[in-house]
Amino acid sequence: MPDVTMPRLSDSMEEAVIARWLVADGERVTAGTELAEVETDKATVTFEAEAEGVLQQLAREGDTVRLGGLVARIVGAGERADGDVAPAAADGVAARPTAPAAVPAGARPAASPLARRLAARLGVDLAALTGTGPRGRIVRADVEQAANGAAAPAPAEAAPLVEAPASAARAPSGADGAKGAAEQVDLTRTQQLIARRMAASRATVPDFDVSTDVDMEEASALREQLKAQAAEEEPVPSLNDLVVMACGRALAEQPDANAAYRDGAVERYARVNVGVAIATPDSLVVATVFDADRRSLGAIARATRELATRVRDGAVTPPELAGATFTVSNLGMFGVDAFTAVINPPQAAILAVGAVKPRPVVRDGELVARRTLTVTLSTDHRVLYGADAARFVARVRELLERPLALLAG
């Protein structure tokens, strides 16, 4: 009788919430069957059965289960189920419902994570839809069909810009003083875990910051050339893709930066994997560009576009969120000139990237306008010292200011 335990779905995962069972208690499964949606510190993902048999659920929807904790068992042929597993039919296959159960009034409709995000974005009322997925589950096609007019979407004025967490509690506090009535909105599980990890980072990591300005004139000109030459279906590399590439090369040259602090020792990694911070409506997800030191600029551009799309569609997988040895966080697209990012333990550093803007600089004794950006490296002083951090950002700056050499290297 194989145990189903909570798998490690991200590097930083300590626990996760059973968001929704996708297989009914007592239903037969085979290896590879998606069992449940779980909400981790980074995303809502699914995990699969590794054996064949009848599922015996031991954790309920909404339960928090620690990494490695028991969530279910799979009862094989001839084995006796513990508890109240639904009895199997004579042929060993548990009876299946012939139709999806009705959703009680006010209950949260059964829908995939992707369908929920898409419905929130398009203003579609999930409660008004009939799902065509397994056991009546609402899937992406149902939402798209509703958005195209085949089903009645929610009124525009009632559709939220961001889907509210299922556990959100919105009630006036009764305080009508200088602040006016207060509204309390509970954090989602992902937001709670991010808050805990960032607070722990600030409390336990002795970090310091190093900043430098980068002349991006040649890099900007290179991007325009690549844009003019790119095939229609090919993604045009962004300036952030160049930053990721430059960081990959610099990390390969400076192994101390491609490291982590663990249990009183420094771990140096053979692979250079750059995490890219991607904003979603209700959280921040770091997806991984693997082997960023060896990839071409085009390959990095394709990887970052695909990851961003999968994150925002709720289709990103646990392996795509794991394994980063360094992180790049870019707020330049929001017009932010410079900022300091919080280190994602146990990584040794994170690079914060500001906006590329024309700024006054001195060249050959004259004041001229040049497109520049500010990068700020936040580092763990237990892994990198000041001179190490300064050398790293200087190398990143050098590579970005000479992008043709970067591409040729």
Secondary structure, 3 states (H helix, E strand, C coil): CCEEECCCCCCCCCEEEEEEECCCCCCEECCCCEEEEEECCCCEEEEECCCCEEEEECCCCCCEEECCCEEEEEECCCCCCCCCCCCECCCCCECCCCCCCCCCCCCCCCECHHHHHHHHHHCCCHHHCCCCCHHHCECHHHHHHHHHHHCCCCCHHHCCCCCCCCCCCCCECCCCCCCCCCECCCCCHHHHHHHHHHHHHHHHCCEEEEEEEEECHHHHHHHHHHHHHCCCCCCCCCHHHHHHHHHHHHHHHCHHHCEEEECCEEEECCCCCEEEEEECCCCEEEEEECCCCCCCHHHHHHHHHHHHHHHHCCCCCHHHHCCCCEEEEECHHHCCCCCCCCCCCCECEEEEECCCEEEEEEECCEEEEEEEEEEEEEEECCCCCHHHHHHHHHHHHHHHHCHHHHHHC
